[in-house]
Amino acid sequence: MTETELHIRDMQSFIIRNKNRKKVAKLAGVHEHTVSRFVHKHGAIALSTFIKIEKSIIKIKENPWFVDQKKQPPKGLLDSK
C-alpha cells in the first residue's frame, strides 16, 4: 500500500472512529453525503472536494475545541475559506 493510500485510509478511519462526518462536512462546506461517499468509496469526488475534506480533518485534529464542545469555538474557526 502506498503512502497516499495509507493517508486516505487514515482520514477515512478518523471520520468513522470519531463520528466526525457532520463536523468535517460543515468545515469543508460540502454535504454530509459527500463525506460519506469519500469514507465508503461510493462514487468519485472532485480533487478540490478531497482537499477541502482533508483540510477540515487537519483543522479538527489540531483544535481542542472539537473535543470539548461545551466551550464556544474560537472566533473564525467555523468560517469557510
C-alpha positions as CSV (number, residue, x, y, z in Angstrom):
1,M,0.0,0.0,0.0
2,T,1.4,3.4,-1.0
3,E,1.9,6.3,1.4
4,T,-1.0,8.2,-0.3
5,E,-3.4,5.2,0.2
6,L,-2.4,5.0,3.9
7,H,-3.1,8.7,4.3
8,I,-6.5,8.3,2.7
9,R,-7.3,5.3,4.9
10,D,-6.2,7.2,8.0
11,M,-8.6,10.1,7.1
12,Q,-11.5,7.7,6.5
13,S,-10.9,5.9,9.7
14,F,-10.7,9.2,11.6
15,I,-14.1,10.2,10.3
16,I,-15.7,6.8,11.2
17,R,-13.9,6.3,14.5
18,N,-14.7,9.7,15.9
19,K,-18.1,10.1,14.2
20,N,-16.9,13.4,12.6
21,R,-18.9,13.3,9.4
22,K,-21.1,16.3,10.2
23,K,-18.1,18.3,11.5
24,V,-16.0,17.6,8.5
25,A,-18.8,18.4,6.1
26,K,-19.6,21.7,7.8
27,L,-16.0,22.8,7.8
28,A,-15.4,21.7,4.3
29,G,-18.5,23.3,3.0
30,V,-19.8,20.1,1.4
31,H,-22.8,17.9,2.0
32,E,-22.6,15.1,4.6
33,H,-23.3,12.6,1.8
34,T,-20.2,13.8,0.0
35,V,-18.1,12.9,3.1
36,S,-19.9,9.6,3.3
37,R,-19.0,8.9,-0.3
38,F,-15.4,9.6,0.5
39,V,-15.4,7.4,3.5
40,H,-17.2,4.4,1.9
41,K,-15.6,4.8,-1.6
42,H,-19.1,5.1,-3.2
43,G,-18.6,7.2,-6.3
44,A,-16.0,9.7,-7.2
45,I,-15.4,13.1,-5.6
46,A,-13.5,16.0,-7.2
47,L,-9.9,16.7,-6.2
48,S,-11.0,20.1,-4.9
49,T,-13.6,18.4,-2.6
50,F,-11.0,15.9,-1.4
51,I,-8.7,18.8,-0.5
52,K,-11.5,20.5,1.4
53,I,-12.2,17.3,3.4
54,E,-8.5,16.8,4.1
55,K,-8.1,20.4,5.4
56,S,-11.2,20.0,7.6
57,I,-9.8,16.8,9.1
58,I,-6.5,18.6,9.9
59,K,-8.3,21.5,11.4
60,I,-10.4,19.2,13.7
61,K,-7.3,17.2,14.7
62,E,-5.4,20.4,15.6
63,N,-8.1,22.2,17.5
64,P,-9.0,21.0,21.1
65,W,-12.4,22.8,20.8
66,F,-13.7,19.9,18.8
67,V,-13.0,17.5,21.7
68,D,-14.8,19.7,24.3
69,Q,-17.7,21.4,22.6
70,K,-19.1,22.9,25.8
71,K,-17.0,26.0,25.1
72,Q,-17.6,28.4,22.3
73,P,-15.4,27.8,19.2
74,P,-12.6,30.2,18.6
75,K,-13.6,33.2,16.5
76,G,-13.4,32.4,12.8
77,L,-13.0,28.7,13.3
78,L,-16.2,27.7,11.5
79,D,-15.9,30.3,8.8
80,S,-15.4,28.7,5.3
81,K,-12.3,29.8,3.4
